[in-house]
Amino acid sequence: MSISRPAFFPTDENVWRVRSFIPLAQTGLYLLFHLALRNFLTSLLRTLPIKLMTQSELLTGAVQAFKTQFGSSPTHVATAPGRVNLIGEHTDYNDGFVLPVAINRQTVIGASLRDDSMLCIFSKNNESFVQASLATLTATKEHSWSNYSKGVAFELQRKGYTIRGANLVINSDVPVASGLSSSAALEMATAYALLILNKISLPPQEIINICHRAEFDFVGVHCGVMDQFISCLGRRGHALFLDCQRLAYDHIPIPEGAAFVVCDTGVGRELAASEYNIRRQQCAEGVRELKSVLPSIQTLRDVSLEDFEQHKGRLGDLIRRRSRHVISENHRVLQSVTALRKNDLSEFGKLMYQSHLSLKNDYEVSCPELDCVVDICAEEEGVYGARMTGAGFGGCAICLVNREFAGAVVRRLLIEYRQKTGRTPQVYLCTAEDGAHSWELS
């Protein structure tokens, strides 16, 4: 199967260029040797076993930890997935378009009611315990992981819902601070746990809003709504096309034979929170400056590519580049949805590469390690496209690949990324899964 690559990646002629003074025969032997070696290594990589992610131990681990912590079994369980965004980065808080998938990485919560008004939370991952009164919930710097669960309880009460005290045990295999939205998975699992415990039934969009407000207001991370949306409404085998302005969505089937390889660079995202808010301010500045000629716009989502090209001269260089990324990225999401509906993975992959370049050069949220992952993937057979995903400054990159070649991509990343960066990556073979749900244990 032939997979096209974008023009900006190295060609075989660049890679195998030899000096003119090398004799022709020697050059031919040189090429034959290296091509044979490359083919041998590729075949070897494809045969190596790939350990797929499993969640079978998450529930067992949560139940066992619950028994240890509270002396009984949980009465209910809730689970919510992490997510990876295929395309549409830094567009959600600009009321734009996104295309995430819920992945086979989950947060599981074992839960039971208490006889008092205390919220008692144990994190198996952190081996850490927190308790707080439902009447005086506040965000704290110590045990900050608990703020996401406390925030959900706070928002439920602020909305007028009466909830009782609860024991919660959290067990998760969603990597933290990697761009796979461990925070939204924790919020959504907490919401489903508290709702089923208190026999409260809410429509999905109300649950999404509660979790979003928990992170935005209680925790203080000024995120968009995408992460909570996909953690709640993911569907197996589908991506979620979300209009963040109208909150309208559609499930888009992912063509058979496509696989997602996610590579965690191991680079912490210490800059992400502060730079995230700076990017929001820069986007708002772009809107203010364009309003003089486009008075009806409220966000960059309202600016077409044609209008931007006509009026970009009004913007300074920095604001122009920030605005160009958001406006062009929205257009790429729309093109990507069309490509998926046509089963055109090659076109989808080209759009992923374009997205990465825009995030790197115009929005300036990539880093050398993320670029390295994209470069490695681009050279591997069977790859349609790759890009950084998440807020940036570290975290993860995603690769869309023909399933037949996924194993070779995983193994090549494990070997070459470490050689080139000195860091050991975490590489996951991901599938599109269902969103949050909860049930009573018998």
Buried (B, 14 or more C-beta within 10 A) or exposed (E): EEBEBBEEEEEEEEEEEEEEEEEEEEBEEEEEEEEEEEEEBBEEBBEEEBEEBEBEEBBEBBBBBBBEBBEEEBBBBBBBBBBBBBBBBBBBBBBBBBBBBBBBBBBBBBBBBBEEBBBBBBBBBBEBEBEBEBEEBEBEEEBEBBBBBBBBBBBBBBEEBEBBBBBBBBBBBBBEBBBBBBBBBBBBBBBBBBBBBBEBEBEEBEBBBBBBBBBBBBBEBEBBBBBBBBBBBBBBBBBBBBBBBEEEBEBBEBBEEBBBBBBBBBBEBEBBBEBBBEBBEBBBBBBEBBEEEBEEBEBBBBBEEEBBEEBBEBBEEEBBBBBBBBBBBBBBBBBBBBBBEEBBBBBBBBBBBBBBBBBBEBBBBBBEBBBBBBBBBBEBBBBBBBBBBBBBBBBBBBBBBBEEBBBBBBBBBBBBBEEBBEEEBBBBBBBBBBBBBBEEEE
